[in-house]
């Protein structure tokens, strides 16, 4: 008689499928059950070790369980985890953001990038007393109804008509969003001029998902929005404190009116922020504006001291000399190695992105906007990611997030895993 051996990981997966829609939190496949992270590595419940380029979808920029962040959190937790009121750590973090980020004169904390982007758009509407927002096809601005317009349309329509990406969104939302093509200056200028009297704001990821801005694109957006007094919002939830200490606005040399921050700024805890010009941010202050212009915003955990001390400790690490030079050097090494291996194998592919954040698209076509990304061979990309996971590389379906904690051993392991996986791809 055979004896059934318990498989705790299989039991966890089955439990997840029983109690969670699709068996997941909505992120990674149900079969990926993660247990521990340390530095630039992560372990799953089966004990398998991975070089981690997922980084919790980006926030663990200085590595998992960084000792300085851990110490700051451990010191705060016995003093209380949230107060629903000001605390010295949240105030200090707001000061650090104002000191670091070019557009930031004032800061309002929330708990997620979705909230930050939603409130940034709402602040622009309050300031301009207009309703419409222009965004760019393929741009990701969280999970609100407005953000889920033409974020990833399967069948892109005609510009500037918005296409909902999710069920459950009121049809009326389509009429409040205008959609342009990323990196198309002429289209953006034309739409802004045509709708200048209806537009509340323009929101853009200065680095859209994986796509760098074309030379002059962000500068043109800044110029045309300033000409018409329309707030320009940079969604820096991903790029904030990643491309430079002052974010993508420092890296690309373009200062918006508002920006949103998240991921890194919370040190791995739930914290995000809206930052920007004081006259726009004043709409969050009931005493500073008329009743009809007041922007109501409260959050149970907004600016809580645990997330604030984690964020402050993270920023202290990032301020040190050589931090960004190290991350960029690691990223350049990885990008060059992957490009070389694919070229040597004769596989049509392009490495797209910047050194702290990149991926491969399996296409030989020019990639400038969302529709260009659709030209990539998705089946080949999925297969490649599966082969890599089997060889100890953890990443999402798109993006390699490079961290300060990735070592030379991590880089070497990754390049070897790429070489083996590309050999498998070449076999078909």
NORGIFEN-V127424 format. One record per residue. N is the residue number from 1. RES is the residue in one letter. SS is DSSP state (a for helix, b for strand, c for the rest). PHI is phi in radians with two decimals (NA if undefined). D_LAST is the distance of its C-alpha to the last C-alpha in Angstrom with 2 decimals. Layout:
BEGIN
[[N RES SS PHI D_LAST] [N RES SS PHI D_LAST]]
END
This chain:
BEGIN
[[1 X c NA 41.72] [2 X c -1.33 38.51] [3 X c -1.83 39.01] [4 X c -1.31 36.97] [5 X c -1.72 35.76] [6 X c -1.15 35.84] [7 X c -2.10 32.69] [8 X a -1.07 34.09] [9 X a -1.21 30.79] [10 X a -1.06 30.04] [11 X a -1.11 33.65] [12 X a -1.12 33.27] [13 X a -1.10 30.24] [14 X a -1.14 32.24] [15 X a -1.09 35.27] [16 X a -1.08 33.39] [17 X a -1.17 32.13] [18 X a -1.36 35.73] [19 X a -1.95 37.46] [20 X c -2.07 35.05] [21 X a -1.00 33.66] [22 X a 1.27 29.97] [23 X a 1.33 30.59] [24 X c -2.42 30.30] [25 X c -1.45 32.48] [26 X c 1.69 30.35] [27 X c -1.93 28.16] [28 X c -1.48 25.39] [29 X c -1.03 23.87] [30 X c -1.03 26.47] [31 X c -1.29 24.72] [32 X c -1.61 25.27] [33 X c -2.10 28.91] [34 X b -1.67 30.10] [35 X b -2.14 33.22] [36 X b -2.68 34.11] [37 X b -2.34 33.58] [38 X b -2.60 35.12] [39 X b 1.06 34.77] [40 X c -1.71 31.16] [41 X b -2.18 29.78] [42 X b -2.51 29.58] [43 X b -2.19 29.56] [44 X b -1.71 28.73] [45 X c -1.16 30.98] [46 X c -1.52 29.12] [47 X c 1.56 29.95] [48 X c -1.29 26.49] [49 X b -1.81 26.91] [50 X b -2.34 24.94] [51 X b -1.29 25.43] [52 X b -1.75 26.48] [53 X c -1.85 25.45] [54 X c -1.51 26.50] [55 X c 0.90 30.15] [56 X c 1.13 31.45] [57 X c 1.17 30.07] [58 X c 2.03 31.87] [59 X c -1.20 35.40] [60 X c -1.48 35.00] [61 X c -1.16 35.09] [62 X c -1.78 37.25] [63 X c 1.81 35.39] [64 X b -1.22 35.89] [65 X c 0.91 39.40] [66 X c -1.04 40.83] [67 X a -1.02 44.16] [68 X a -1.28 46.25] [69 X a -1.18 44.92] [70 X a -1.03 45.32] [71 X a -1.12 48.86] [72 X a -1.12 49.82] [73 X a -1.19 48.63] [74 X a -1.09 50.31] [75 X a -1.27 53.54] [76 X a -1.47 53.49] [77 X a -0.94 52.53] [78 X c -1.13 55.89] [79 X c -1.63 57.67] [80 X c 2.08 55.99] [81 X c -1.77 52.66] [82 X c -2.80 53.84] [83 X c -2.18 57.22] [84 X c 1.04 56.75] [85 X c -2.88 58.70] [86 X c -1.00 58.55] [87 X c -2.51 57.84] [88 X a -1.07 58.11] [89 X a -1.27 54.44] [90 X a -1.13 53.27] [91 X a -1.12 55.89] [92 X a -1.10 54.76] [93 X a -1.17 51.13] [94 X a -1.07 52.27] [95 X a -1.07 54.24] [96 X a -1.12 51.23] [97 X a -1.15 49.18] [98 X a -1.07 52.04] [99 X a -1.18 52.32] [100 X a -1.60 48.61] [101 X c -1.72 47.45] [102 X c -0.93 49.01] [103 X c -1.46 49.59] [104 X c -1.46 50.83] [105 X c -1.80 54.56] [106 X b -2.49 54.40] [107 X b -2.35 51.91] [108 X b -2.22 51.55] [109 X b -1.54 49.43] [110 X b -2.40 47.29] [111 X c -1.91 44.66] [112 X c -2.55 41.38] [113 X a -1.08 39.70] [114 X a -1.00 39.99] [115 X a -1.09 43.75] [116 X a -1.03 44.05] [117 X a -1.16 42.40] [118 X a -1.06 44.40] [119 X a -1.26 47.65] [120 X a -1.13 46.94] [121 X a -1.12 46.63] [122 X a -1.16 49.74] [123 X a -1.10 51.62] [124 X a -1.10 50.87] [125 X a -1.12 52.18] [126 X a -1.10 55.28] [127 X a -1.18 55.94] [128 X a -1.54 55.48] [129 X c 0.94 56.81] [130 X c -2.30 54.05] [131 X c -1.91 51.20] [132 X b -1.38 48.14] [133 X b -2.13 45.30] [134 X b -1.72 42.82] [135 X b -2.26 39.31] [136 X b -1.99 36.06] [137 X c -0.96 33.14] [138 X c 1.59 30.40] [139 X c -1.29 32.98] [140 X c -1.87 33.14] [141 X c -2.26 36.72] [142 X c 1.62 36.63] [143 X c -1.98 37.10] [144 X c -1.26 40.41] [145 X c -0.98 40.89] [146 X c -1.20 41.35] [147 X c -1.19 38.29] [148 X c -1.51 36.04] [149 X b -1.93 36.73] [150 X c 0.95 33.78] [151 X c -1.34 31.96] [152 X c -2.61 28.62] [153 X c -1.15 29.44] [154 X c -1.23 26.75] [155 X c -2.21 28.73] [156 X c -0.97 30.72] [157 X c -1.72 34.17] [158 X c -1.51 36.81] [159 X c -1.18 38.17] [160 X b -1.72 40.29] [161 X c -1.16 39.97] [162 X c -1.46 38.51] [163 X c -2.12 36.04] [164 X b -1.19 36.20] [165 X c -1.72 33.06] [166 X c -2.54 34.58] [167 X c -1.22 36.82] [168 X c 1.50 40.39] [169 X c -1.71 41.14] [170 X c -1.03 44.39] [171 X a -1.04 44.05] [172 X a -1.10 46.77] [173 X a -1.11 44.52] [174 X a -0.97 42.65] [175 X a -1.32 45.92] [176 X a -1.73 46.32] [177 X b -2.12 43.07] [178 X b -1.94 42.21] [179 X b -2.07 38.64] [180 X b -2.16 37.80] [181 X c -1.52 34.70] [182 X c -1.07 34.04] [183 X c 1.27 34.86] [184 X c -1.84 36.80] [185 X a -1.11 40.32] [186 X a -1.07 41.96] [187 X a -1.13 40.82] [188 X a -1.08 41.88] [189 X a -1.07 45.23] [190 X a -1.09 45.90] [191 X a -1.18 45.28] [192 X a -1.13 47.32] [193 X a -1.14 50.19] [194 X a -1.16 50.13] [195 X c -1.95 50.12] [196 X c -1.01 52.03] [197 X c -1.45 54.84] [198 X c -1.89 52.53] [199 X b -1.39 50.09] [200 X b -1.53 50.58] [201 X b -2.99 47.77] [202 X b -2.14 44.40] [203 X b -2.00 41.72] [204 X b -2.63 38.67] [205 X c -1.41 36.19] [206 X c -1.04 36.97] [207 X c -2.14 33.32] [208 X b -1.48 31.58] [209 X c 1.06 28.81] [210 X c -2.11 26.67] [211 X b -1.72 28.52] [212 X c -1.19 31.29] [213 X c -1.22 34.34] [214 X c -1.16 34.76] [215 X c -0.90 37.77] [216 X c 1.55 40.91] [217 X a -1.16 39.42] [218 X a -1.15 40.92] [219 X a -1.08 44.10] [220 X a -1.16 44.47] [221 X a -1.06 44.08] [222 X a -1.09 46.72] [223 X a -1.13 49.06] [224 X a -1.24 48.92] [225 X a -1.23 49.27] [226 X a -1.13 52.19] [227 X a -1.00 53.86] [228 X c -1.90 54.03] [229 X c 1.15 54.62] [230 X c -1.78 51.40] [231 X b -1.03 49.92] [232 X b -1.79 46.51] [233 X b -1.92 44.50] [234 X b -1.68 41.70] [235 X b -1.42 39.43] [236 X b -1.95 38.96] [237 X c -1.00 37.96] [238 X c -1.51 34.74] [239 X c -1.48 36.00] [240 X c -1.02 39.49] [241 X c 1.10 40.18] [242 X c -1.80 36.51] [243 X c -1.46 36.56] [244 X c -2.88 40.17] [245 X c -1.09 43.07] [246 X c -1.61 44.26] [247 X a 1.43 40.85] [248 X a -1.15 39.10] [249 X a -1.17 42.55] [250 X a -1.29 43.58] [251 X a -1.09 40.28] [252 X a -1.66 40.32] [253 X c 1.30 44.12] [254 X c -2.29 44.76] [255 X c -1.83 47.01] [256 X c -1.43 46.80] [257 X c -1.54 49.64] [258 X b -2.37 47.84] [259 X b -2.50 44.75] [260 X b -2.05 43.08] [261 X b -2.27 41.98] [262 X c -2.96 40.19] [263 X a 0.88 37.64] [264 X a -1.02 38.79] [265 X a -1.14 42.44] [266 X a -1.74 42.74] [267 X c 1.04 41.39] [268 X c 1.70 39.18] [269 X c -1.97 41.89] [270 X c -1.32 42.49] [271 X c -2.72 44.09] [272 X b -2.57 43.64] [273 X b -2.72 46.11] [274 X b -1.86 47.34] [275 X b -2.42 49.02] [276 X b 2.92 50.80] [277 X c -1.02 54.03] [278 X a -1.10 57.11] [279 X a -1.22 58.44] [280 X a -1.45 55.33] [281 X a -1.10 55.02] [282 X a -1.04 58.72] [283 X a -1.19 57.75] [284 X a -1.42 56.79] [285 X c -1.85 60.43] [286 X c -1.08 62.87] [287 X c -1.47 65.82] [288 X c -1.72 64.44] [289 X c -2.34 63.85] [290 X c -1.14 65.52] [291 X a -0.94 64.76] [292 X a -1.27 62.72] [293 X a -1.80 60.53] [294 X c -1.28 59.82] [295 X c -1.82 56.19] [296 X c -1.32 56.31] [297 X c -2.66 53.77] [298 X c -2.40 54.00] [299 X c -2.66 51.50] [300 X c -0.96 52.28] [301 X c -1.90 50.10] [302 X c -1.08 50.09] [303 X c 1.21 50.84] [304 X c -1.08 51.26] [305 X a -1.15 52.25] [306 X a -1.17 49.36] [307 X a -1.11 46.72] [308 X a -1.13 49.10] [309 X a -1.20 49.59] [310 X a -1.12 45.85] [311 X a -1.13 45.37] [312 X a -1.08 48.27] [313 X a -1.11 47.04] [314 X a -1.11 43.59] [315 X a -1.14 45.24] [316 X a -1.08 47.47] [317 X a -1.13 44.47] [318 X a -1.22 42.91] [319 X c -1.29 46.20] [320 X c -1.25 46.16] [321 X c -0.99 45.73] [322 X c 1.56 42.28] [323 X a -1.04 40.39] [324 X a -1.26 38.52] [325 X a -1.03 38.16] [326 X a -1.16 36.27] [327 X a -1.08 33.89] [328 X a -1.16 33.22] [329 X a -1.12 32.73] [330 X a -1.06 30.13] [331 X a -1.10 28.31] [332 X a -1.11 28.44] [333 X a -1.06 27.12] [334 X a -1.14 24.12] [335 X a -1.07 23.42] [336 X a -1.14 23.78] [337 X a -1.15 21.53] [338 X a -1.14 18.61] [339 X a -1.06 19.19] [340 X a -1.12 19.38] [341 X a -1.13 16.20] [342 X a -1.19 14.17] [343 X a -1.11 16.27] [344 X a -1.07 15.87] [345 X a -1.42 12.07] [346 X c 1.28 12.72] [347 X c -1.65 11.16] [348 X c -1.18 13.75] [349 X c -2.87 15.52] [350 X b -2.32 19.08] [351 X b -1.61 20.87] [352 X b -2.09 23.57] [353 X b 2.34 26.68] [354 X b -2.14 29.37] [355 X c -0.92 29.28] [356 X c -1.35 30.45] [357 X b -2.81 27.94] [358 X b -2.68 24.62] [359 X b -2.83 20.94] [360 X b -1.83 17.91] [361 X b -1.99 17.38] [362 X c -1.49 14.25] [363 X c -2.74 16.45] [364 X c -1.86 18.44] [365 X c -1.53 21.46] [366 X c -1.11 24.61] [367 X c -2.12 24.89] [368 X c -2.18 28.54] [369 X c -2.52 28.95] [370 X a -1.00 27.53] [371 X a -1.12 26.59] [372 X a -1.15 24.56] [373 X a -1.16 22.48] [374 X c -1.22 21.58] [375 X c -1.31 19.68] [376 X c -1.22 16.90] [377 X c -1.42 13.57] [378 X a -1.20 14.70] [379 X a -1.10 11.84] [380 X a -1.18 9.65] [381 X a -1.12 12.87] [382 X a -1.10 13.44] [383 X a -1.08 10.24] [384 X a -1.05 11.18] [385 X a -1.09 14.70] [386 X a -1.13 14.01] [387 X a -1.08 12.42] [388 X a -1.18 15.45] [389 X a -1.08 17.90] [390 X a -1.16 17.00] [391 X c -1.89 17.84] [392 X c 1.46 21.09] [393 X b -2.09 20.63] [394 X b -1.82 22.39] [395 X c -2.64 22.09] [396 X c -1.40 22.36] [397 X c -1.15 19.94] [398 X c -2.45 21.34] [399 X c 1.60 23.42] [400 X b -1.78 23.84] [401 X b -1.51 27.56] [402 X c -1.65 28.94] [403 X c -2.08 32.12] [404 X c -1.13 35.12] [405 X c -1.49 34.36] [406 X c -1.21 31.00] [407 X c -1.70 31.83] [408 X a -1.09 30.54] [409 X a -1.10 29.15] [410 X a -1.14 27.22] [411 X a -1.12 25.89] [412 X a -1.09 24.93] [413 X a -1.05 23.17] [414 X a -1.11 21.20] [415 X a -1.12 20.17] [416 X a -1.12 19.08] [417 X a -1.13 17.02] [418 X a -1.06 15.38] [419 X a -1.04 14.70] [420 X a -1.15 13.13] [421 X a -1.21 11.01] [422 X a -1.17 9.88] [423 X a -1.08 9.05] [424 X a -1.16 6.81] [425 X a -1.05 5.21] [426 X a -1.13 5.23] [427 X a -1.21 3.80] [428 X c 1.59 0.00]]
END
